[in-house]
Amino acid sequence: MSAETREKLLEGALRTLTEQGIAKTSARSVAAAAGVNQALVFYHFGSVDELLSEACRYGTEQRVARYRDALAGISTLGELLEFGRRMHEEERAAGSVAVLGQLLAGAQTQPRLAAATAAGLSLWVEEVEKVLVRVLGASPLGGFVDAVGLARAVAASFVGIELYEGVDAEGAGRALDALEDLGALVAALDDLGPVAQRAVRHRLRRAAR
């Protein structure tokens, strides 16, 4: 029963963030969404901040697990960007984009929530990093791109696009189009013959000096 109550509170916290925003997320509102007594918030988590931190991790773990197999099957950067666009639509429909926006807003003034949000985002970064290491390994760009840093750049780009879409949906769409164009450019490099690929690597080495 204790585990079931904790899960109800975590789900209630995520639902409250989505429907009411962080400013109206309280022990009372979360407990009402969960269908339990508000005293149980403090019994299980100690504070509303700690509940939100746990809810962030809980929600992100669920979403990442949902896509892990699909990410493992990606073999090109273009496929990764296409997957990102599809995932973005699914996450927006599921309310996850709204939750992320509220958590990022709260993180500006609540250090504990900032740490939890960063930890949640790192779960996405780890999965994207695996894909990039695999995809770029055989590419002419493989030896010149920091996959770890690029994974964070990709994650930050999608976070920004998700939030930006709320004020400029057309602009967010164009940003996603531009990322897909970048994927097509990398794919074109991969399609070059061995001689051309060596020339590209040589040029990149000279540019990196």
N, C-alpha and C positions, 0 to 999 in steps of 0.2 A: 504493500500500500504506500509506503514511504517513497519508493522509486516512482510509482505511478503518479503520486502527488507532485513530485519534483518535475516530472515530464509535463504534467498539466500546466504548471507554473511557467516553465520554459516556453511552451507553446503559447500560453496566454500572454507572455511578455512580447513575443514576436508579433502576435496578432494586434496587441495594443499599439506597438510602435507603428505598424502598418496603417492602422485605422485612425489613430488619434495623435500620433506624433510623440516625440520624446518629452515635450513640454507637459503633456497630459498623462504621461506614464507614471503611475504611482502604485504603491502597494494595493490601494483600494481598486484602481482600474484593472490592474493585472489579475488580482484575485477574482474580480467580477468576471473577467474574460475566461479565467480558468475554472470558475464555478466552485471556488473553495473559500475558506475564511482567510481574510487578509493577514491574520497573525501567522499563518503558515509560510508567508513570504519570509518573515524574519526567522522563523524556526529553521527553515531549510537553507536559507542563503545569508542571513545576517543583516542584509541591507538591500535596498532596491538596486543600488549600483552593482553590487555583486551578482544579483539576479540577472541584470542586463548583460554583465560580462559573460556569465555562463550561457545565457541565451544566444549571445553572439557566436560563441564557439560551437554551441549545439547546432544552431541553424546552419552555420557554414559547413560543419562536418557532414551534415545531411545533404547539402547541395553538392558538395565536392564528390561525395560517394555516388551521387546520381549520375555524374558525368565521367567518372574515372575510367570505365571501360571504353567509352567513346574516345577519350583523350589518348588512351593507350594504342588505339588503332590509327591515329593520325600519322601520316608519313611525309607530308610536305607542309611548308609554311602557308601555302594557299589553303590547304585543308584546315589548318589551325584557325586562320582568319575567318573562313566560312563557318566553322564550328562556333567561333566566338560570336558571330552575328546571330546564329540560330539560338545559341544559349542566351544571348542578351534578350531576345524576344520572349523566351520561356521564363527567364527570371523576372522580367518586368511583369508578365502576366501573373506570376506566382506571388508577386508582392515583395520579392527579395530586393529589388532596386529601391523601393520605398524604405525598407528596413535599413539598408546600407546608408542611404541619405540621412536618416535620423541618427544612426550610430555615429556617423562622421560629424554631424552637427554637435552631438553631445560630447564627442571626444575632444572638441576644442577647449572645453573647460573642465573636463573630468578625466584626470590622468589615468585612473583605473580603467575607465571605459576606452580610453585611447589605446592602452596596452592590449586590451581584449580585442579591439577592432583590428589592430595591427596583426595580432596573432591569427585572427580569422582570415585576413587577407593573405597571410603567409601560406596558408593551406592551398590557396589558389596558385600562388607563385610557385610553390614546389611542384605542382602538377604541370604547369606551363613550362617550367625549367626542364623537366624530364623530356617533354616533347621537343623543345628547342635543341637540346643536346643531341637527341636522336636525329632530328631533321637536318641540322646544320653540320653534323659530323662528316657527311659525304659531299657537302657543298663547297664550291670555291671560297665561300665566305667563312667556312668552318673555323679556320685558324685565325680569323681576324675579328670575330665577334665574341664578346663576353656574354655567354648564354645566361649566366646568373643575373647580370645587369639588365640584359634584354628582357628576361622574364619579368622583372620588376617594371620595366618600361611598358611592356604589353599590358600587365595588370593595371598599372596606373592609367594607361590610355583608356582601357575599357571602363574603369571606375569613373574617369572624367566624362566619357561619352554618356554613360548611364545617367549621371547627374545633369549634364548639359542638355540632354534630350528634353528635360522638363521645361526648359525655357526656349529651346530652338530645335524642334524635332527634325526639321529639314537639314539644319547644320550638322546635327549628329549623324544623320544618314549619309551626308557627304563625307564626314570624317571616316565612317566605316568603309565607304567606297574607296577612299584614298588608301586605307590600310590594305584593302584587297588588291589595289593596283600595285602596291609594294610587293605583295605576295606573288603577283604575276611576274614582276621584274626578277625576283629571286628564282622563280621557276624557269625563266628564260636563261638565266646563268647556268642553272643545273643542266639544261638541255644542250649546252655548248659541247663541242667535241673536246677530247683530251688536250689538243694543242691550244685551243682557245682558252680552256680553263687554266692551263699553265700560264698563259699570257695574263689572264686576269689576276691570278695569284701574284705574279711578278709585279704587276702594276700596283696592287694593294700593298705589297711589301715595301715598295719604294715610297708610296704615299704615307706609310706608317712610320717611316724613319724620322 
